[in-house]
Amino acid sequence: MLNEYIINGEVARDKIAMDIKYRKLQNSDIKQLVKDSNIKAAFIGTNYNEKKPKHEWNKEYLDMLSYAVVAESFNPDYLLYLDEVANHVEKRIKQNKLIIGGFAFFLIAFIIVGVVYLFTMK
């Protein structure tokens, strides 16, 4: 796993961030990854200080957050926060799809019942 994040002797910080964003890397993977000395050497700072409240976490924020790795942030705190936001956004997207799917099913069932009722009334 580590080999794909060290390219020409450099840590591919953007690839790590994108893999977290797209859920290829998750909490336990990140914890293992940040133990590597090559990864540690690429850390910038120790904390990520731009955290937002959970109610502001959405896809747009996740996109913005995933790009912060290149400019100012690459450390365990940032990576684990990015994972937490990505996980939250993924769950909300799945939840929204279930709600929309349920509503669509209800609407189609209602239409079918209505059509059947109209045809049986004649």
Phi and psi in radians as a Rosetta constraint file:
Dihedral C 1 N 2 CA 2 C 2 CIRCULARHARMONIC -1.074 0.35
Dihedral N 2 CA 2 C 2 N 3 CIRCULARHARMONIC -0.598 0.35
Dihedral C 2 N 3 CA 3 C 3 CIRCULARHARMONIC -1.002 0.35
Dihedral N 3 CA 3 C 3 N 4 CIRCULARHARMONIC -0.579 0.35
Dihedral C 3 N 4 CA 4 C 4 CIRCULARHARMONIC -1.344 0.35
Dihedral N 4 CA 4 C 4 N 5 CIRCULARHARMONIC -0.146 0.35
Dihedral C 4 N 5 CA 5 C 5 CIRCULARHARMONIC -1.881 0.35
Dihedral N 5 CA 5 C 5 N 6 CIRCULARHARMONIC -0.033 0.35
Dihedral C 5 N 6 CA 6 C 6 CIRCULARHARMONIC -2.021 0.35
Dihedral N 6 CA 6 C 6 N 7 CIRCULARHARMONIC 1.928 0.35
Dihedral C 6 N 7 CA 7 C 7 CIRCULARHARMONIC -2.104 0.35
Dihedral N 7 CA 7 C 7 N 8 CIRCULARHARMONIC 2.104 0.35
Dihedral C 7 N 8 CA 8 C 8 CIRCULARHARMONIC 0.902 0.35
Dihedral N 8 CA 8 C 8 N 9 CIRCULARHARMONIC 0.726 0.35
Dihedral C 8 N 9 CA 9 C 9 CIRCULARHARMONIC 1.362 0.35
Dihedral N 9 CA 9 C 9 N 10 CIRCULARHARMONIC -0.008 0.35
Dihedral C 9 N 10 CA 10 C 10 CIRCULARHARMONIC -1.917 0.35
Dihedral N 10 CA 10 C 10 N 11 CIRCULARHARMONIC 2.532 0.35
Dihedral C 10 N 11 CA 11 C 11 CIRCULARHARMONIC -1.346 0.35
Dihedral N 11 CA 11 C 11 N 12 CIRCULARHARMONIC 2.190 0.35
Dihedral C 11 N 12 CA 12 C 12 CIRCULARHARMONIC -1.458 0.35
Dihedral N 12 CA 12 C 12 N 13 CIRCULARHARMONIC 1.351 0.35
Dihedral C 12 N 13 CA 13 C 13 CIRCULARHARMONIC -1.025 0.35
Dihedral N 13 CA 13 C 13 N 14 CIRCULARHARMONIC -0.718 0.35
Dihedral C 13 N 14 CA 14 C 14 CIRCULARHARMONIC -1.130 0.35
Dihedral N 14 CA 14 C 14 N 15 CIRCULARHARMONIC -0.652 0.35
Dihedral C 14 N 15 CA 15 C 15 CIRCULARHARMONIC -1.158 0.35
Dihedral N 15 CA 15 C 15 N 16 CIRCULARHARMONIC -0.698 0.35
Dihedral C 15 N 16 CA 16 C 16 CIRCULARHARMONIC -1.072 0.35
Dihedral N 16 CA 16 C 16 N 17 CIRCULARHARMONIC -0.827 0.35
Dihedral C 16 N 17 CA 17 C 17 CIRCULARHARMONIC -1.071 0.35
Dihedral N 17 CA 17 C 17 N 18 CIRCULARHARMONIC -0.759 0.35
Dihedral C 17 N 18 CA 18 C 18 CIRCULARHARMONIC -1.160 0.35
Dihedral N 18 CA 18 C 18 N 19 CIRCULARHARMONIC -0.659 0.35
Dihedral C 18 N 19 CA 19 C 19 CIRCULARHARMONIC -1.187 0.35
Dihedral N 19 CA 19 C 19 N 20 CIRCULARHARMONIC -0.548 0.35
Dihedral C 19 N 20 CA 20 C 20 CIRCULARHARMONIC -1.231 0.35
Dihedral N 20 CA 20 C 20 N 21 CIRCULARHARMONIC -0.821 0.35
Dihedral C 20 N 21 CA 21 C 21 CIRCULARHARMONIC -0.976 0.35
Dihedral N 21 CA 21 C 21 N 22 CIRCULARHARMONIC -0.775 0.35
Dihedral C 21 N 22 CA 22 C 22 CIRCULARHARMONIC -1.607 0.35
Dihedral N 22 CA 22 C 22 N 23 CIRCULARHARMONIC 0.222 0.35
Dihedral C 22 N 23 CA 23 C 23 CIRCULARHARMONIC 1.205 0.35
Dihedral N 23 CA 23 C 23 N 24 CIRCULARHARMONIC 0.368 0.35
Dihedral C 23 N 24 CA 24 C 24 CIRCULARHARMONIC -1.350 0.35
Dihedral N 24 CA 24 C 24 N 25 CIRCULARHARMONIC -0.507 0.35
Dihedral C 24 N 25 CA 25 C 25 CIRCULARHARMONIC -2.020 0.35
Dihedral N 25 CA 25 C 25 N 26 CIRCULARHARMONIC 2.343 0.35
Dihedral C 25 N 26 CA 26 C 26 CIRCULARHARMONIC -2.256 0.35
Dihedral N 26 CA 26 C 26 N 27 CIRCULARHARMONIC -3.078 0.35
Dihedral C 26 N 27 CA 27 C 27 CIRCULARHARMONIC -0.784 0.35
Dihedral N 27 CA 27 C 27 N 28 CIRCULARHARMONIC -0.957 0.35
Dihedral C 27 N 28 CA 28 C 28 CIRCULARHARMONIC -1.145 0.35
Dihedral N 28 CA 28 C 28 N 29 CIRCULARHARMONIC -0.622 0.35
Dihedral C 28 N 29 CA 29 C 29 CIRCULARHARMONIC -1.128 0.35
Dihedral N 29 CA 29 C 29 N 30 CIRCULARHARMONIC -0.734 0.35
Dihedral C 29 N 30 CA 30 C 30 CIRCULARHARMONIC -1.125 0.35
Dihedral N 30 CA 30 C 30 N 31 CIRCULARHARMONIC -0.784 0.35
Dihedral C 30 N 31 CA 31 C 31 CIRCULARHARMONIC -1.050 0.35
Dihedral N 31 CA 31 C 31 N 32 CIRCULARHARMONIC -0.640 0.35
Dihedral C 31 N 32 CA 32 C 32 CIRCULARHARMONIC -1.246 0.35
Dihedral N 32 CA 32 C 32 N 33 CIRCULARHARMONIC -0.746 0.35
Dihedral C 32 N 33 CA 33 C 33 CIRCULARHARMONIC -1.085 0.35
Dihedral N 33 CA 33 C 33 N 34 CIRCULARHARMONIC -0.753 0.35
Dihedral C 33 N 34 CA 34 C 34 CIRCULARHARMONIC -1.274 0.35
Dihedral N 34 CA 34 C 34 N 35 CIRCULARHARMONIC -0.118 0.35
Dihedral C 34 N 35 CA 35 C 35 CIRCULARHARMONIC -1.375 0.35
Dihedral N 35 CA 35 C 35 N 36 CIRCULARHARMONIC -0.334 0.35
Dihedral C 35 N 36 CA 36 C 36 CIRCULARHARMONIC -1.213 0.35
Dihedral N 36 CA 36 C 36 N 37 CIRCULARHARMONIC 2.390 0.35
Dihedral C 36 N 37 CA 37 C 37 CIRCULARHARMONIC -1.127 0.35
Dihedral N 37 CA 37 C 37 N 38 CIRCULARHARMONIC -0.604 0.35
Dihedral C 37 N 38 CA 38 C 38 CIRCULARHARMONIC -1.143 0.35
Dihedral N 38 CA 38 C 38 N 39 CIRCULARHARMONIC -0.714 0.35
Dihedral C 38 N 39 CA 39 C 39 CIRCULARHARMONIC -1.175 0.35
Dihedral N 39 CA 39 C 39 N 40 CIRCULARHARMONIC -0.787 0.35
Dihedral C 39 N 40 CA 40 C 40 CIRCULARHARMONIC -0.991 0.35
Dihedral N 40 CA 40 C 40 N 41 CIRCULARHARMONIC -0.691 0.35
Dihedral C 40 N 41 CA 41 C 41 CIRCULARHARMONIC -1.124 0.35
Dihedral N 41 CA 41 C 41 N 42 CIRCULARHARMONIC -0.373 0.35
Dihedral C 41 N 42 CA 42 C 42 CIRCULARHARMONIC -1.604 0.35
Dihedral N 42 CA 42 C 42 N 43 CIRCULARHARMONIC -0.026 0.35
Dihedral C 42 N 43 CA 43 C 43 CIRCULARHARMONIC -1.101 0.35
Dihedral N 43 CA 43 C 43 N 44 CIRCULARHARMONIC 2.500 0.35
Dihedral C 43 N 44 CA 44 C 44 CIRCULARHARMONIC -2.043 0.35
Dihedral N 44 CA 44 C 44 N 45 CIRCULARHARMONIC 1.970 0.35
Dihedral C 44 N 45 CA 45 C 45 CIRCULARHARMONIC 1.233 0.35
Dihedral N 45 CA 45 C 45 N 46 CIRCULARHARMONIC -2.995 0.35
Dihedral C 45 N 46 CA 46 C 46 CIRCULARHARMONIC -2.151 0.35
Dihedral N 46 CA 46 C 46 N 47 CIRCULARHARMONIC -0.329 0.35
Dihedral C 46 N 47 CA 47 C 47 CIRCULARHARMONIC -2.311 0.35
Dihedral N 47 CA 47 C 47 N 48 CIRCULARHARMONIC 2.784 0.35
Dihedral C 47 N 48 CA 48 C 48 CIRCULARHARMONIC -1.890 0.35
Dihedral N 48 CA 48 C 48 N 49 CIRCULARHARMONIC 1.989 0.35
Dihedral C 48 N 49 CA 49 C 49 CIRCULARHARMONIC -1.721 0.35
Dihedral N 49 CA 49 C 49 N 50 CIRCULARHARMONIC 0.072 0.35
Dihedral C 49 N 50 CA 50 C 50 CIRCULARHARMONIC -1.808 0.35
Dihedral N 50 CA 50 C 50 N 51 CIRCULARHARMONIC 0.488 0.35
Dihedral C 50 N 51 CA 51 C 51 CIRCULARHARMONIC -1.187 0.35
Dihedral N 51 CA 51 C 51 N 52 CIRCULARHARMONIC 2.492 0.35
Dihedral C 51 N 52 CA 52 C 52 CIRCULARHARMONIC -1.937 0.35
Dihedral N 52 CA 52 C 52 N 53 CIRCULARHARMONIC 2.772 0.35
Dihedral C 52 N 53 CA 53 C 53 CIRCULARHARMONIC -1.109 0.35
Dihedral N 53 CA 53 C 53 N 54 CIRCULARHARMONIC 2.642 0.35
Dihedral C 53 N 54 CA 54 C 54 CIRCULARHARMONIC -1.000 0.35
Dihedral N 54 CA 54 C 54 N 55 CIRCULARHARMONIC -0.592 0.35
Dihedral C 54 N 55 CA 55 C 55 CIRCULARHARMONIC -1.163 0.35
Dihedral N 55 CA 55 C 55 N 56 CIRCULARHARMONIC -0.212 0.35
Dihedral C 55 N 56 CA 56 C 56 CIRCULARHARMONIC -1.698 0.35
Dihedral N 56 CA 56 C 56 N 57 CIRCULARHARMONIC -0.016 0.35
Dihedral C 56 N 57 CA 57 C 57 CIRCULARHARMONIC -1.355 0.35
Dihedral N 57 CA 57 C 57 N 58 CIRCULARHARMONIC 2.074 0.35
Dihedral C 57 N 58 CA 58 C 58 CIRCULARHARMONIC -2.598 0.35
Dihedral N 58 CA 58 C 58 N 59 CIRCULARHARMONIC -3.101 0.35
Dihedral C 58 N 59 CA 59 C 59 CIRCULARHARMONIC -1.069 0.35
Dihedral N 59 CA 59 C 59 N 60 CIRCULARHARMONIC -0.699 0.35
Dihedral C 59 N 60 CA 60 C 60 CIRCULARHARMONIC -1.111 0.35
Dihedral N 60 CA 60 C 60 N 61 CIRCULARHARMONIC -0.734 0.35
Dihedral C 60 N 61 CA 61 C 61 CIRCULARHARMONIC -1.142 0.35
Dihedral N 61 CA 61 C 61 N 62 CIRCULARHARMONIC -0.724 0.35
Dihedral C 61 N 62 CA 62 C 62 CIRCULARHARMONIC -1.047 0.35
Dihedral N 62 CA 62 C 62 N 63 CIRCULARHARMONIC -0.750 0.35
Dihedral C 62 N 63 CA 63 C 63 CIRCULARHARMONIC -1.029 0.35
Dihedral N 63 CA 63 C 63 N 64 CIRCULARHARMONIC -0.868 0.35
Dihedral C 63 N 64 CA 64 C 64 CIRCULARHARMONIC -1.071 0.35
Dihedral N 64 CA 64 C 64 N 65 CIRCULARHARMONIC -0.763 0.35
Dihedral C 64 N 65 CA 65 C 65 CIRCULARHARMONIC -1.109 0.35
Dihedral N 65 CA 65 C 65 N 66 CIRCULARHARMONIC -0.673 0.35
Dihedral C 65 N 66 CA 66 C 66 CIRCULARHARMONIC -1.182 0.35
Dihedral N 66 CA 66 C 66 N 67 CIRCULARHARMONIC -0.402 0.35
Dihedral C 66 N 67 CA 67 C 67 CIRCULARHARMONIC -1.492 0.35
Dihedral N 67 CA 67 C 67 N 68 CIRCULARHARMONIC -0.253 0.35
Dihedral C 67 N 68 CA 68 C 68 CIRCULARHARMONIC -1.134 0.35
Dihedral N 68 CA 68 C 68 N 69 CIRCULARHARMONIC -0.373 0.35
Dihedral C 68 N 69 CA 69 C 69 CIRCULARHARMONIC -1.070 0.35
Dihedral N 69 CA 69 C 69 N 70 CIRCULARHARMONIC -0.624 0.35
Dihedral C 69 N 70 CA 70 C 70 CIRCULARHARMONIC -1.306 0.35
Dihedral N 70 CA 70 C 70 N 71 CIRCULARHARMONIC -0.690 0.35
Dihedral C 70 N 71 CA 71 C 71 CIRCULARHARMONIC -1.426 0.35
Dihedral N 71 CA 71 C 71 N 72 CIRCULARHARMONIC -0.939 0.35
Dihedral C 71 N 72 CA 72 C 72 CIRCULARHARMONIC -2.395 0.35
Dihedral N 72 CA 72 C 72 N 73 CIRCULARHARMONIC -0.250 0.35
Dihedral C 72 N 73 CA 73 C 73 CIRCULARHARMONIC -2.287 0.35
Dihedral N 73 CA 73 C 73 N 74 CIRCULARHARMONIC 2.133 0.35
Dihedral C 73 N 74 CA 74 C 74 CIRCULARHARMONIC -2.764 0.35
Dihedral N 74 CA 74 C 74 N 75 CIRCULARHARMONIC 1.694 0.35
Dihedral C 74 N 75 CA 75 C 75 CIRCULARHARMONIC -2.802 0.35
Dihedral N 75 CA 75 C 75 N 76 CIRCULARHARMONIC 2.936 0.35
Dihedral C 75 N 76 CA 76 C 76 CIRCULARHARMONIC -0.994 0.35
Dihedral N 76 CA 76 C 76 N 77 CIRCULARHARMONIC -0.684 0.35
Dihedral C 76 N 77 CA 77 C 77 CIRCULARHARMONIC -1.067 0.35
Dihedral N 77 CA 77 C 77 N 78 CIRCULARHARMONIC -0.795 0.35
Dihedral C 77 N 78 CA 78 C 78 CIRCULARHARMONIC -1.099 0.35
Dihedral N 78 CA 78 C 78 N 79 CIRCULARHARMONIC -0.827 0.35
Dihedral C 78 N 79 CA 79 C 79 CIRCULARHARMONIC -1.109 0.35
Dihedral N 79 CA 79 C 79 N 80 CIRCULARHARMONIC -0.723 0.35
Dihedral C 79 N 80 CA 80 C 80 CIRCULARHARMONIC -1.238 0.35
Dihedral N 80 CA 80 C 80 N 81 CIRCULARHARMONIC -0.591 0.35
Dihedral C 80 N 81 CA 81 C 81 CIRCULARHARMONIC -1.169 0.35
Dihedral N 81 CA 81 C 81 N 82 CIRCULARHARMONIC -0.771 0.35
Dihedral C 81 N 82 CA 82 C 82 CIRCULARHARMONIC -1.012 0.35
Dihedral N 82 CA 82 C 82 N 83 CIRCULARHARMONIC -0.732 0.35
Dihedral C 82 N 83 CA 83 C 83 CIRCULARHARMONIC -1.088 0.35
Dihedral N 83 CA 83 C 83 N 84 CIRCULARHARMONIC -0.752 0.35
Dihedral C 83 N 84 CA 84 C 84 CIRCULARHARMONIC -1.109 0.35
Dihedral N 84 CA 84 C 84 N 85 CIRCULARHARMONIC -0.760 0.35
Dihedral C 84 N 85 CA 85 C 85 CIRCULARHARMONIC -1.147 0.35
Dihedral N 85 CA 85 C 85 N 86 CIRCULARHARMONIC -0.790 0.35
Dihedral C 85 N 86 CA 86 C 86 CIRCULARHARMONIC -1.069 0.35
Dihedral N 86 CA 86 C 86 N 87 CIRCULARHARMONIC -0.720 0.35
Dihedral C 86 N 87 CA 87 C 87 CIRCULARHARMONIC -1.110 0.35
Dihedral N 87 CA 87 C 87 N 88 CIRCULARHARMONIC -0.775 0.35
Dihedral C 87 N 88 CA 88 C 88 CIRCULARHARMONIC -1.088 0.35
Dihedral N 88 CA 88 C 88 N 89 CIRCULARHARMONIC -0.805 0.35
Dihedral C 88 N 89 CA 89 C 89 CIRCULARHARMONIC -1.123 0.35
Dihedral N 89 CA 89 C 89 N 90 CIRCULARHARMONIC -0.736 0.35
Dihedral C 89 N 90 CA 90 C 90 CIRCULARHARMONIC -1.033 0.35
Dihedral N 90 CA 90 C 90 N 91 CIRCULARHARMONIC -0.780 0.35
Dihedral C 90 N 91 CA 91 C 91 CIRCULARHARMONIC -1.119 0.35
Dihedral N 91 CA 91 C 91 N 92 CIRCULARHARMONIC -0.708 0.35
Dihedral C 91 N 92 CA 92 C 92 CIRCULARHARMONIC -1.140 0.35
Dihedral N 92 CA 92 C 92 N 93 CIRCULARHARMONIC -0.683 0.35
Dihedral C 92 N 93 CA 93 C 93 CIRCULARHARMONIC -1.110 0.35
Dihedral N 93 CA 93 C 93 N 94 CIRCULARHARMONIC -0.787 0.35
Dihedral C 93 N 94 CA 94 C 94 CIRCULARHARMONIC -1.091 0.35
Dihedral N 94 CA 94 C 94 N 95 CIRCULARHARMONIC -0.729 0.35
Dihedral C 94 N 95 CA 95 C 95 CIRCULARHARMONIC -1.103 0.35
Dihedral N 95 CA 95 C 95 N 96 CIRCULARHARMONIC -0.758 0.35
Dihedral C 95 N 96 CA 96 C 96 CIRCULARHARMONIC -1.122 0.35
Dihedral N 96 CA 96 C 96 N 97 CIRCULARHARMONIC -0.669 0.35
Dihedral C 96 N 97 CA 97 C 97 CIRCULARHARMONIC -1.114 0.35
Dihedral N 97 CA 97 C 97 N 98 CIRCULARHARMONIC -0.702 0.35
Dihedral C 97 N 98 CA 98 C 98 CIRCULARHARMONIC -1.125 0.35
Dihedral N 98 CA 98 C 98 N 99 CIRCULARHARMONIC -0.717 0.35
Dihedral C 98 N 99 CA 99 C 99 CIRCULARHARMONIC -1.132 0.35
Dihedral N 99 CA 99 C 99 N 100 CIRCULARHARMONIC -0.814 0.35
Dihedral C 99 N 100 CA 100 C 100 CIRCULARHARMONIC -1.120 0.35
Dihedral N 100 CA 100 C 100 N 101 CIRCULARHARMONIC -0.735 0.35
Dihedral C 100 N 101 CA 101 C 101 CIRCULARHARMONIC -1.087 0.35
Dihedral N 101 CA 101 C 101 N 102 CIRCULARHARMONIC -0.737 0.35
Dihedral C 101 N 102 CA 102 C 102 CIRCULARHARMONIC -1.121 0.35
Dihedral N 102 CA 102 C 102 N 103 CIRCULARHARMONIC -0.735 0.35
Dihedral C 102 N 103 CA 103 C 103 CIRCULARHARMONIC -1.118 0.35
Dihedral N 103 CA 103 C 103 N 104 CIRCULARHARMONIC -0.763 0.35
Dihedral C 103 N 104 CA 104 C 104 CIRCULARHARMONIC -1.085 0.35
Dihedral N 104 CA 104 C 104 N 105 CIRCULARHARMONIC -0.748 0.35
Dihedral C 104 N 105 CA 105 C 105 CIRCULARHARMONIC -1.057 0.35
Dihedral N 105 CA 105 C 105 N 106 CIRCULARHARMONIC -0.813 0.35
Dihedral C 105 N 106 CA 106 C 106 CIRCULARHARMONIC -1.064 0.35
Dihedral N 106 CA 106 C 106 N 107 CIRCULARHARMONIC -0.766 0.35
Dihedral C 106 N 107 CA 107 C 107 CIRCULARHARMONIC -1.104 0.35
Dihedral N 107 CA 107 C 107 N 108 CIRCULARHARMONIC -0.787 0.35
Dihedral C 107 N 108 CA 108 C 108 CIRCULARHARMONIC -1.128 0.35
Dihedral N 108 CA 108 C 108 N 109 CIRCULARHARMONIC -0.755 0.35
Dihedral C 108 N 109 CA 109 C 109 CIRCULARHARMONIC -1.086 0.35
Dihedral N 109 CA 109 C 109 N 110 CIRCULARHARMONIC -0.728 0.35
Dihedral C 109 N 110 CA 110 C 110 CIRCULARHARMONIC -1.078 0.35
Dihedral N 110 CA 110 C 110 N 111 CIRCULARHARMONIC -0.745 0.35
Dihedral C 110 N 111 CA 111 C 111 CIRCULARHARMONIC -1.130 0.35
Dihedral N 111 CA 111 C 111 N 112 CIRCULARHARMONIC -0.771 0.35
Dihedral C 111 N 112 CA 112 C 112 CIRCULARHARMONIC -1.095 0.35
Dihedral N 112 CA 112 C 112 N 113 CIRCULARHARMONIC -0.793 0.35
Dihedral C 112 N 113 CA 113 C 113 CIRCULARHARMONIC -1.077 0.35
Dihedral N 113 CA 113 C 113 N 114 CIRCULARHARMONIC -0.719 0.35
Dihedral C 113 N 114 CA 114 C 114 CIRCULARHARMONIC -1.099 0.35
Dihedral N 114 CA 114 C 114 N 115 CIRCULARHARMONIC -0.759 0.35
Dihedral C 114 N 115 CA 115 C 115 CIRCULARHARMONIC -1.133 0.35
Dihedral N 115 CA 115 C 115 N 116 CIRCULARHARMONIC -0.797 0.35
Dihedral C 115 N 116 CA 116 C 116 CIRCULARHARMONIC -1.057 0.35
Dihedral N 116 CA 116 C 116 N 117 CIRCULARHARMONIC -0.773 0.35
Dihedral C 116 N 117 CA 117 C 117 CIRCULARHARMONIC -1.057 0.35
Dihedral N 117 CA 117 C 117 N 118 CIRCULARHARMONIC -0.776 0.35
Dihedral C 117 N 118 CA 118 C 118 CIRCULARHARMONIC -1.077 0.35
Dihedral N 118 CA 118 C 118 N 119 CIRCULARHARMONIC -0.721 0.35
Dihedral C 118 N 119 CA 119 C 119 CIRCULARHARMONIC -1.297 0.35
Dihedral N 119 CA 119 C 119 N 120 CIRCULARHARMONIC -0.493 0.35
Dihedral C 119 N 120 CA 120 C 120 CIRCULARHARMONIC -1.447 0.35
Dihedral N 120 CA 120 C 120 N 121 CIRCULARHARMONIC -0.267 0.35
Dihedral C 120 N 121 CA 121 C 121 CIRCULARHARMONIC -1.305 0.35
Dihedral N 121 CA 121 C 121 N 122 CIRCULARHARMONIC -0.404 0.35
